[in-house]
Amino acid sequence: MSQTATSGRENLIFRVASYIIIAAAALVGFNQETSTTQRLVMSGLLLVIAVVLALVPKPGSPPWKYHLYLLVQGSLVAGLLLVVPGWTMFPVLYCLLSIQAILFLPLRHGVLWIVAFTLVTAMSFARSGGWDEALYALLVYGGSYAFFGAFASALVRADEARQQSQALLTELREAHQQLQEYAMRVEELAVVEERNRLAREMHDTLGHRLTVAAVQLEGAQRLCALDQEKAASMVGTVRDQVRDALRELRDTVAALRTPIEADLQLRSSVQRLVAYFEEATGLTVHRVLPDTMPDLPESYRMALYRATQEALTNIQKHAGASQAWLVLAISDASITLTVSDNGRGVTRSGQQTGFGLHGLRERAGQLGGDLCVEPRKGGGTQLSFRLPLPAAEAVEDLEHPQGMERSTDG
């Protein structure tokens, strides 16, 4: 296998230079004192060398073709040295073959060919002028062949370095393009995630408020003729709900901030939400809440609050229940919110595909928890929202990602 593949321009330059050297060798040879027979043989050999030079194997050819080429050319030059021995320009032709041997073949094979050319040259001088001449020729021409071989080897290494640089540049361009594509995908995913979060916020806030308002209006409509005072009270409740919905809409659009105040405990937030639900619906909610709460990050408090809100809203909209139960239980590894009712219930094979439940599953999944909606023993529906308790370091990181002053949560 050849070590390197020269370009078309490089091949042309090398061939032109080779033909110039062949012509110079012929000119010097004809100016020497030689017989007619010697000149005819010399002319024939130089012509064949020029023709074979045009038939050099193409890059990528099998190694045996290069060996055959060098063998033929080397034999023709040896014939010239035999016909016209001594200090002529004909040994210079081996310099050209030394370059080709290094360019075409692996380094070890190229070096062997250079050694062969050197020995042939030395033997030619030994035959014509003795071993002293052979030693001089060995030093002069052997050094020349080695020099041109080293020059060709440097070209090979430079070409390999260029190819490696080009390959690295191509890889870097591909990696840069991939990074750009990944950045675009990450940006798209971030936009989608933010849209989903905004949709959850809108559903959890406006959906809850408007659901309560709709129920109150239905009740007020039925009581208009029977109990105007009660109907007016319910309309007042609707008015408050709409006002709260508008306020929360402004907050969501402006900053998407949580409706849970930063200094308000989760236990107090849930208590207030349940009390408001009982006042709006007339349903009794039996609740069991822990006296003390662990230190939870804001994302956990928000998720538990939204789960309570969604569960109560679903009871009001779909359950047709007269009582509800809310239990917030804390274990060593997790915190679980369970909300159940004695209403119509759901089947185990039923799929809860509402947007609110879908949003809760997303919230739970993002925090490593899970959501389960199933029939309650004794009738009704039970919703369980479980989150694993984060480590203290994780709470610190989630609450204060930039080293901000820490606030407490009960």
Summary of the structure (lengths in Angstrom):
residues: 410
radius of gyration: 46.7
end to end distance: 76.4
largest distance: 142.9
contacts: 1231
relative contact order: 0.06
helix: 69%
strand: 9%
